[in-house]
Amino acid sequence: MNSAAIPGGKQPPAVDVRVHEKGTPGVWTVRCNAAGTVFPVPEASSSGS
């Protein structure tokens, strides 16, 4: 991973986003990458934290 692209070299925290839409799970955990793109974080990666 190219941490140099992230200010301060720190990875942004994951954020829980509540989705109110039929057919969509109620809560997604998402993260922003260095480019500012938001992407979902797989549930498995949050276990054991």
Legacy VTK file of the C-alpha trace (Angstrom):
# vtk DataFile Version 3.0
C-alpha trace
ASCII
DATASET POLYDATA
POINTS 49 float
0.000 0.000 0.000
1.279 3.462 -0.859
0.906 5.239 2.477
2.816 8.255 1.119
-0.349 9.317 -0.719
-2.245 9.616 2.573
-1.659 12.852 4.519
0.361 12.092 7.641
0.799 8.499 6.517
-2.249 7.456 8.531
-5.153 5.441 7.189
-8.530 7.148 7.699
-10.884 5.433 10.150
-13.668 3.200 8.919
-17.080 4.804 9.195
-20.453 3.123 9.655
-22.996 4.459 7.171
-26.680 3.761 7.704
-28.562 3.136 4.469
-32.311 3.615 4.366
-33.267 1.943 1.120
-35.308 -1.141 0.319
-33.212 -4.153 -0.588
-30.030 -2.656 0.882
-28.420 -3.755 4.162
-29.000 -1.180 6.895
-25.387 -0.483 7.881
-22.264 -0.517 5.747
-18.736 0.087 6.988
-16.905 2.271 4.487
-13.466 3.859 4.195
-11.983 6.606 2.041
-8.796 5.959 0.124
-6.062 8.499 -0.631
-7.941 9.726 -3.707
-11.058 10.433 -1.645
-12.996 7.503 -3.083
-15.368 5.812 -0.656
-15.489 2.017 -0.728
-17.130 -0.629 1.490
-14.991 -2.502 3.990
-15.607 -6.278 4.053
-17.202 -7.384 7.319
-14.472 -9.985 7.857
-11.773 -7.306 8.120
-13.445 -5.655 11.103
-13.447 -8.791 13.267
-10.859 -9.089 16.015
-10.321 -5.370 16.359
LINES 1 50
49 0 1 2 3 4 5 6 7 8 9 10 11 12 13 14 15 16 17 18 19 20 21 22 23 24 25 26 27 28 29 30 31 32 33 34 35 36 37 38 39 40 41 42 43 44 45 46 47 48
